[in-house]
Amino acid sequence: MIKGVRSPDIAVAGRWLFNFILIGIIAGLGSVIFQYLCQLGLHFFMDFMAGYRPASPAGEHHLFPPTHSVFNRWILLILPAAGGIISGWLVYTFAPEAEGHGTDAAIEAYHSKGGFIRSRVPFVKTLASAITLTTGGSGGREGPIAQIGAGFGSFLATRMKLSDRERRIMMAAGVGAGVGSIFRAPLAGALFAAEVLYRDPEFESDVIIPAGISSVVAYCIFCLVFGWGSLFDSPGFKFQNPLELGPYMVLALVLVVTGIFYVKTFYGIAGFFHRLKIPNALKPAIGGLATGIIGFFLPYTLAFGYGYAQQAIFNELSIAILLALAIGKIFTTSFSIGSGGSGGVFGPSIVIGGAMGGVVGKLFHMLIPSVVTNPGTFVIVGMAGFFTAVSNTPISTIIFVSEMTNSYYLLLPSLLVCSLCYLLAKPWTIFHNQVKSRVESPAHAGEFMMDILQTIKVQDLMGLVKKVIYVKESLPFSEFKTLFSKTKQHYFPVMNQHNRFCGIFSSTDIREVIFASYIEDLVVMRDIMVSDLIVTTPSEDINTVLQKLTIKNIDALPVVKEDDHGTLLGLLYRRDVIAHYNQYLKKMKDH
């Protein structure tokens, strides 16, 4: 036994370590299986049936030799619809929650479902996503693989009868392991699992170390099968000219506009399909047909598109092709996934951002070639900036793109562009189930009472502020006794001769004299009231209100106008404040 360390602590740590390694093993094997399914599907559907053989990124190689099929646009037109029929039937028959992009479903499970994911979801998601993506549907691999890892983490925690908090941690560790392995970015995968949960730049600290352990294990398993190295290759770019920051700032603005357009298009199309009055299982087929129509004219907008991002890094695509790739990819992704098809949104975002970065880089290279010497750097920075703009994950995305492209010398421009993209595009996100911060997460309801109380203002409770009977300061005590016998009111505000709020007293304050008839004609309300007033205003938060109530040991506070404490708006009672807080927590849990 190690000196100073108790054996139960070691046992607990060992059990958790075993769990996270096991999650990494399963997530890594899931990544391997999903990659094989995708390669098999691309070989059969895109290559053999349609004769379409898009290029691959440098770190990814075809597992099967190419066929001799002749390229056929008409097959390419109907393939996504056929894939949509099959994947739609699978999803809506066996696991409706597996539709769409899986990362958002994992985020929802973390915040609102105690980390619980049905055990069948990863299997359905794997098959449906492989079919959607390899028949031409535009999407990424992070959504399916995130749900594979998350599903196993949730399943393991449920079988071990762990708490909701522990299940959430294991589920998130599965997300990090899956994403980190299939994109060969283990550090980014761990950070992504902790960062993607929130819109604010905040990390779920409980998740980072578990996700890091699982991600490393999953990454090693995946690379043992498919080889080591990064997903993309880059020619050793370096940032050496501060003047280049100007064009990078322009790039950030372009990425923000494109990102907003992407989010609005995605959820506009998703809303259209949601309102469409046909069986849900048929909707991905219609989305697939729309995708196929675009692909008929722009085949490079179908499936993954990573090979075209690789070509853009090496400056091998024209501005027209890059622009068509970016805009077309926005629509094919929106139709493929927004209609209920199964796939992720990270992969398409990398391609869209890289293409738009290539457009901006090429334009500046033509205008100021001495400053922008290599447009390929803008492709890599564009990948990071665009996904930041649509996901609110600046830190993990910078690491993601650096690991994926093996281009750590572009961290400085990536940091600038991602920071600007985050600040300018913060209200828009492709992950609708993100919450603003830990304070607003149902998973943490009750943990941050003071933080929550500080976010609620008295003006939010004005409907609970009571209009009460008040008395004049000159009113004789004998007359007040008659009034007091007809009301259940406990606190009585006092007004002066100008009808201005000047004092207050409670029934407790008059307890000693209420039955003393010999002084009732000698005392007026001015003699009883407290003139050293403790009040609140509409702009104060209810944490401050509760502090005032507690310090003075009173049950109500007068609410006065912001700039005129002589104007009484009513009384705010302690019980109403607490009831509002409890309702607020309940809404968060039900969200």
PyMOL commands that set and color helices and strands:
alter all, ss='L'
color gray80, all
select helices_A, chain A and resi 7-49+73-94+96-98+102-112+121-134+142-159+164-182+186-195+205-226+242-275+280-297+299-301+306-313+319-338+346-367+376-391+394-405+408-425+438-440+442-444+449-455+458-464+477-484+525-528+542-552+574-590
alter helices_A, ss='H'
color red, helices_A
select strands_A, chain A and resi 471-472+491-495+501-506+556-561+564-573
alter strands_A, ss='S'
color yellow, strands_A
deselect
rebuild
show_as cartoon
